[in-house]
C-alpha cells in the first residue's frame, strides 16, 4: 500500500521554482550572445543560411559531407513516394519495413557481425541497450566518466551495479581488485569523444578484456566514416574488432541521416530485439531516413578513399591553422578540432562574434566539460574548400585579438568550482574592445 505524506501549506517548495530560478539563458539573451537553438534557414552542407546571411558551417557532424549527396537525397525522395512519410507504429508491431531489414543486413556485413539492430535514434539505441543489459541480474557496468549522455542515461536506467572509471589505469585497478574473472561485467565507452576528438586506446582496452573476460560495448558514432579501412571506424583502425562484443553507431554523423544501430552476435541481438523498451515502444525509423542511410552506406563504400583523403587534408589544414593563431586544440587527431577558451560565458561571446563574422561554431560549456575549460567545438568536412577554411581561420584570428584568451598548459589546465558568468553582463561585454 502506497504511503501518502501530507504536508502543511508552505512546507514544500513550488515544483517549478527551480525552473523559475534558472537564469543563465536570461543573462546570455540579455547580452546578445545566446548560442543555442539558432534557426537555420537553409543549408548547402559547408555553408548554411542564418538570418538571410550565408555563413561557413564549422560545427556540424556531417563528417563525409553526404547530407547533400545526390544519391542520398534521391533515395530519400523515392522512399517517401513508395512508403509515405512515417511508419505509424513500432517496428515490433506494424512499423517494420523491408528497408529496415536490408539496412540491418548491410550494417552487419560492413562491420563484420552476425546481426545488427536499427533504432529510431542513436540516443534511443544507447539508452535502451545499456538499460536492458544492465538490468540482467548480477550485471556490473563499468562506464567511462566522459561517456556520451546517452550512455550515461542508459546506466542510470539499468537496475544493476554501475561503476565509473576515469581512465584505463583506473579501470584496471577496479577490475584487479575484484579478481580475474568478470564475464558478468559490461564495459561501456566512447571510441571518439564527441567534444574534444580524443580517441580511446581500444588496443589496451582489448588487452584488459582478454585478461578479465568482460563484455565490451563501444560507441563509435564519431569514428565511423573517417577512421579505419573504408571508414569502418576506430574499432577497425586499431584492429580490435574481435574484442568488441557490441558496436554502436549512428546515421546522424557520417551517414547523413537519422537513427542508430547496434551490431553483435545473432542471439544477443535477437534478445535485444525483444527486450529493449526504446525499440519496442517507439515508432520505426521513417522510410526516408532509412533509405538515406542505405544510400550513404553505398556512397561511403564507393567513394571512401576520396572522401577520407579530402576530410583528413582539411582536418590537418584547419588544426594547424588554429594552432598557428594560438588556440589550444587539445592534441586532436580527428576531424573534431576543439579550440579551448576557458570561461563559459566568454565561449558564448566568442561563438557570437564568430557568427557575426560569418562562421557557425559551437560553444561547449560546463557540464559537458569541466568548469573553466569551455571550448569552441569545430569540425571539418571533405566539402569544405580552402576558401571556406581560410575565411573561418580569419574570423578566429580576429576574435583572438579581441579577448584575453589564455595560452593553456595541457599539463595544468584551469580548474574552478563554478561557472563564470561575467561575460554575460552587457556592461562588461561592451568594455571589451578589439586589440589595436
C-alpha positions in Angstrom: 0.0 0.0 0.0 1.4 3.4 -1.0 2.3 5.7 1.9 0.9 9.2 1.4 2.9 12.0 3.0 0.8 15.1 3.8 2.4 18.5 4.1 1.1 21.6 5.6 0.7 24.6 3.3 4.1 26.3 2.9 6.2 23.3 3.8 7.3 22.4 0.3 8.9 24.4 -2.5 6.8 25.0 -5.6 7.7 22.3 -8.2 8.5 24.9 -10.8 10.7 27.1 -8.6 13.9 25.6 -9.9 12.7 26.4 -13.4 11.9 30.0 -12.4 15.4 30.3 -10.8 17.3 29.2 -13.9 18.9 32.5 -15.1 21.8 31.6 -17.4 19.8 31.7 -20.6 18.3 35.0 -19.5 21.7 36.5 -18.9 23.0 35.2 -22.3 20.0 36.6 -24.2 20.3 39.9 -22.4 24.0 40.1 -23.5 23.0 39.1 -27.1 25.2 36.0 -27.0 22.8 33.2 -26.5 24.2 30.4 -28.8 21.6 27.7 -28.9 18.6 26.8 -31.0 19.6 29.2 -33.7 17.1 28.7 -36.6 19.0 27.9 -39.8 17.0 28.9 -43.0 18.9 26.7 -45.4 21.9 24.5 -45.9 24.3 23.6 -48.7 26.5 21.5 -46.4 29.6 23.5 -45.7 27.6 26.8 -46.0 24.3 27.5 -44.2 21.9 30.4 -44.1 21.2 32.3 -40.9 19.2 35.5 -40.8 19.4 35.8 -44.6 23.2 35.6 -44.4 25.5 32.7 -45.6 27.9 31.5 -43.0 30.5 28.8 -43.1 29.4 25.8 -41.0 32.2 24.7 -38.7 30.0 23.0 -36.1 28.5 20.0 -37.9 28.8 16.2 -37.5 28.5 15.8 -41.3 31.9 14.3 -41.5 31.7 13.0 -45.0 29.5 15.8 -46.3 26.9 13.4 -47.6 23.7 15.1 -46.5 23.6 16.8 -49.9 25.0 14.0 -52.0 22.7 13.4 -55.0 22.4 9.7 -54.4 21.4 10.2 -50.7 18.8 12.9 -51.5 17.2 10.9 -54.3 17.0 7.8 -52.2 15.1 9.7 -49.5 12.7 11.1 -52.1 11.9 7.8 -53.6 11.3 6.2 -50.2 8.7 8.8 -49.4 7.0 8.1 -52.8 6.9 4.3 -52.0 6.3 4.2 -48.3 5.0 7.6 -47.2 6.4 9.9 -44.6 6.3 7.6 -41.5 6.0 4.1 -40.2 3.0 5.0 -37.9 4.0 2.3 -35.4 6.7 0.4 -33.6 8.9 -1.9 -35.6 7.8 -4.6 -33.1 4.2 -4.3 -34.4 3.2 -2.6 -37.7 6.2 -0.3 -38.4 8.8 -2.7 -39.7 9.8 -2.2 -43.4 11.8 -4.3 -45.7 14.1 -1.3 -45.8 14.9 -1.7 -42.1 15.8 -5.3 -42.6 18.0 -4.5 -45.6 19.8 -1.8 -43.7 20.5 -4.2 -40.8 21.9 -6.8 -43.2 24.2 -4.3 -44.8 25.4 -2.9 -41.5 26.1 -6.4 -40.1 28.1 -7.2 -43.2 30.0 -4.0 -43.3 31.1 -4.2 -39.7 31.7 -7.9 -39.5 28.9 -9.0 -37.1 26.2 -11.6 -37.3 23.4 -9.2 -37.0 22.5 -5.5 -36.5 19.5 -3.7 -34.9 18.3 -0.3 -36.1 16.7 2.2 -33.8 14.8 5.5 -34.4 17.7 7.5 -32.9 21.2 6.9 -31.6 20.2 8.1 -28.1 17.4 5.5 -28.0 19.8 2.8 -29.0 22.3 3.5 -26.3 19.8 4.2 -23.6 17.8 1.1 -24.4 20.5 -1.4 -24.9 22.6 -0.4 -21.9 19.5 -0.3 -19.7 18.4 -3.8 -20.9 21.7 -5.5 -20.5 22.5 -3.7 -17.2 19.2 -5.0 -15.7 20.1 -8.6 -16.2 20.6 -10.0 -12.6 24.2 -9.8 -11.5 25.4 -7.4 -14.2 28.1 -4.9 -13.3 28.6 -1.9 -15.7 31.9 -0.1 -15.9 31.3 3.3 -17.6 33.9 5.9 -18.7 33.3 9.2 -16.9 33.3 11.2 -20.1 30.9 9.0 -22.0 28.1 10.5 -24.1 24.9 11.4 -22.2 23.0 8.6 -23.9 25.4 6.0 -22.4 25.2 7.7 -19.0 21.4 7.7 -19.1 21.4 4.0 -20.1 23.5 3.2 -16.9 21.0 5.3 -14.8 18.1 3.2 -16.0 19.9 -0.1 -15.5 19.0 -1.9 -12.4 22.4 -3.5 -11.9 25.5 -2.1 -10.3 27.3 0.8 -12.1 30.9 1.8 -11.5 32.6 4.8 -13.2 36.3 4.8 -14.3 38.4 7.9 -15.2 40.9 6.2 -17.4 42.1 2.7 -18.3 44.5 2.5 -15.4 41.6 3.2 -13.1 39.5 0.6 -14.8 42.3 -2.0 -14.4 42.7 -1.2 -10.7 38.9 -1.7 -10.2 38.9 -5.0 -12.1 42.0 -6.3 -10.4 40.5 -5.6 -7.0 37.6 -7.9 -7.8 39.6 -10.9 -9.3 40.5 -12.1 -12.7 37.1 -13.2 -14.0 34.4 -10.7 -15.0 32.1 -12.4 -17.5 29.1 -10.7 -15.8 30.6 -7.2 -16.4 29.9 -4.8 -19.3 32.5 -2.1 -20.1 31.0 0.8 -21.9 33.0 3.5 -23.6 33.1 6.0 -26.5 35.7 5.3 -29.2 36.0 9.0 -30.2 34.8 11.6 -27.6 32.5 14.0 -29.4 33.6 17.3 -27.9 37.4 17.0 -27.8 38.1 14.4 -30.6 40.0 12.3 -28.1 40.4 8.7 -29.2 40.1 5.9 -26.7 43.0 3.4 -26.6 41.0 0.5 -27.7 44.0 -1.8 -28.0 44.8 -1.5 -24.3 41.1 -2.0 -23.6 41.2 -5.2 -25.7 44.1 -6.4 -23.7 42.2 -5.8 -20.4 39.3 -7.7 -21.9 41.5 -10.8 -22.7 42.7 -10.8 -19.1 39.4 -10.1 -17.3 36.9 -11.6 -19.7 34.3 -8.8 -19.5 31.9 -7.9 -22.3 32.8 -4.8 -24.3 30.3 -2.2 -25.7 31.9 0.5 -27.9 30.2 3.7 -29.1 31.9 4.6 -32.4 29.5 7.2 -33.6 32.2 9.8 -34.3 34.8 7.3 -35.7 32.7 5.6 -38.3 33.1 7.1 -41.7 36.5 8.8 -41.1 38.7 6.3 -39.2 39.7 2.8 -40.2 39.8 0.9 -43.5 36.9 2.0 -45.7 35.7 4.3 -42.9 34.7 1.4 -40.7 35.7 3.3 -37.6 38.1 3.4 -34.7 37.5 -0.3 -33.8 38.9 -1.3 -37.2 41.5 1.5 -37.2 43.0 -0.1 -34.0 42.5 -3.7 -35.1 40.3 -4.7 -32.2 37.1 -5.8 -33.9 37.2 -9.3 -32.4 37.3 -7.8 -28.9 34.2 -5.7 -29.3 31.1 -7.6 -28.4 28.6 -4.8 -29.3 29.4 -2.0 -31.7 27.2 1.1 -31.7 26.9 3.7 -34.4 24.6 6.4 -35.7 23.4 7.6 -39.0 23.3 11.3 -37.9 27.1 11.8 -38.4 28.9 10.4 -41.4 25.8 8.5 -42.7 23.8 11.7 -43.4 20.5 10.6 -41.9 18.9 9.9 -38.5 18.9 6.9 -36.3 21.2 4.5 -34.5 22.3 0.9 -34.6 24.0 -1.9 -32.6 25.8 -4.8 -34.1 26.6 -8.1 -32.3 26.0 -11.8 -32.1 22.8 -13.2 -33.6 21.4 -14.5 -30.3 22.3 -11.3 -28.4 20.7 -9.1 -31.0 17.6 -11.2 -31.0 17.3 -10.9 -27.2 17.7 -7.1 -27.5 15.1 -7.1 -30.3 12.5 -8.4 -27.9 13.7 -6.8 -24.6 14.8 -3.2 -25.5 12.0 -0.8 -24.5 13.3 2.1 -26.6 12.8 -0.1 -29.7 9.5 -1.8 -28.8 7.7 1.4 -27.6 9.0 3.8 -30.3 7.8 4.2 -33.9 10.1 2.8 -36.5 12.7 5.0 -38.2 10.9 6.8 -41.1 11.4 5.5 -44.6 13.2 8.5 -46.0 15.8 8.2 -43.1 16.3 4.5 -43.7 16.8 5.0 -47.4 19.1 7.9 -46.9 21.3 5.8 -44.6 21.3 2.9 -47.1 22.4 5.3 -49.8 25.1 6.9 -47.7 26.5 3.5 -46.9 26.7 2.8 -50.6 28.5 6.2 -51.3 30.9 5.5 -48.4 31.8 2.2 -49.9 32.2 3.5 -53.4 33.9 6.8 -52.6 35.6 6.2 -49.2 39.1 6.8 -50.3 38.5 10.1 -52.0 36.2 11.4 -49.2 38.6 10.4 -46.4 41.6 11.9 -48.3 39.8 15.3 -48.5 38.5 15.3 -44.9 41.9 14.4 -43.5 43.6 17.1 -45.6 41.1 19.6 -44.4 41.5 18.5 -40.8 45.3 18.9 -40.9 45.0 22.3 -42.5 42.4 23.5 -40.1 44.1 22.2 -36.9 47.5 23.7 -38.0 45.8 27.0 -38.7 44.2 27.2 -35.3 47.4 26.2 -33.6 49.3 28.9 -35.5 46.8 31.6 -34.4 47.4 30.5 -30.8 44.4 28.4 -29.9 44.9 25.2 -27.8 43.4 22.4 -29.9 43.9 19.7 -27.2 46.0 17.4 -29.3 43.1 16.4 -31.5 43.8 13.7 -34.1 40.4 13.6 -35.7 38.2 15.9 -37.8 36.8 17.2 -34.5 39.1 20.1 -33.5 38.4 22.0 -30.3 39.6 25.5 -29.5 39.8 26.0 -25.7 38.5 29.3 -24.4 38.3 28.8 -20.6 35.4 30.9 -19.3 31.9 29.6 -20.0 30.4 33.0 -20.8 33.4 34.1 -22.9 33.0 31.0 -25.0 29.4 32.2 -25.7 30.7 35.6 -26.7 33.4 34.2 -28.9 30.8 32.0 -30.7 28.5 35.0 -31.2 31.4 37.1 -32.6 32.3 34.3 -35.0 28.8 34.1 -36.2 28.8 37.9 -36.9 32.0 37.3 -38.9 30.3 34.6 -41.0 31.3 31.4 -39.1 29.0 29.0 -37.3 30.8 27.2 -34.5 29.5 25.7 -31.2 30.4 26.7 -27.6 30.8 23.9 -25.2 30.5 24.9 -21.6 30.1 23.1 -18.2 28.7 20.4 -17.6 29.8 19.0 -20.9 33.4 19.9 -20.0 34.8 20.8 -16.5 34.4 24.3 -15.0 36.8 26.8 -16.6 37.6 24.6 -19.6 34.9 25.7 -22.0 35.8 25.4 -25.7 34.6 26.1 -29.2 34.0 22.8 -30.9 34.7 22.8 -34.6 34.8 20.0 -37.2 35.6 19.8 -40.9 34.1 18.1 -43.9 35.5 17.0 -47.3 33.2 19.5 -48.9 34.9 22.5 -47.2 37.0 24.3 -49.7 40.3 26.1 -48.7 38.4 29.4 -49.2 35.8 28.2 -46.6 38.6 27.3 -44.1 40.6 30.4 -44.7 37.5 32.6 -44.1 36.9 30.7 -40.8 40.6 31.0 -39.8 40.5 34.7 -40.4 37.4 35.0 -38.2 39.1 33.0 -35.4 42.2 35.2 -35.7 40.1 38.4 -35.4 38.3 37.1 -32.3 41.5 36.0 -30.6 42.8 39.6 -30.9 39.6 40.9 -29.2 39.7 38.9 -26.0 42.2 37.7 -23.5 42.1 34.0 -24.3 44.8 32.2 -22.3 47.6 30.1 -23.7 46.7 26.8 -22.0 49.2 24.4 -20.5 47.9 20.9 -21.2 49.5 19.6 -18.0 48.0 22.3 -15.9 44.5 23.2 -17.2 42.4 25.7 -15.2 40.1 24.4 -12.5 37.1 26.2 -11.0 34.1 25.3 -8.8 31.5 27.4 -10.5 30.6 28.8 -13.9 32.0 32.2 -15.0 29.0 34.4 -15.9 30.9 37.7 -16.2 30.8 37.8 -19.9 27.0 37.5 -19.9 26.8 41.0 -18.5 26.2 43.6 -21.2 28.2 46.3 -19.5 31.3 44.2 -19.1 30.9 42.8 -22.6 30.8 46.4 -24.1 34.0 47.2 -22.3 35.9 44.6 -24.3 37.5 46.5 -27.2 39.3 44.9 -30.1 43.1 45.0 -29.7 44.9 47.5 -31.9 
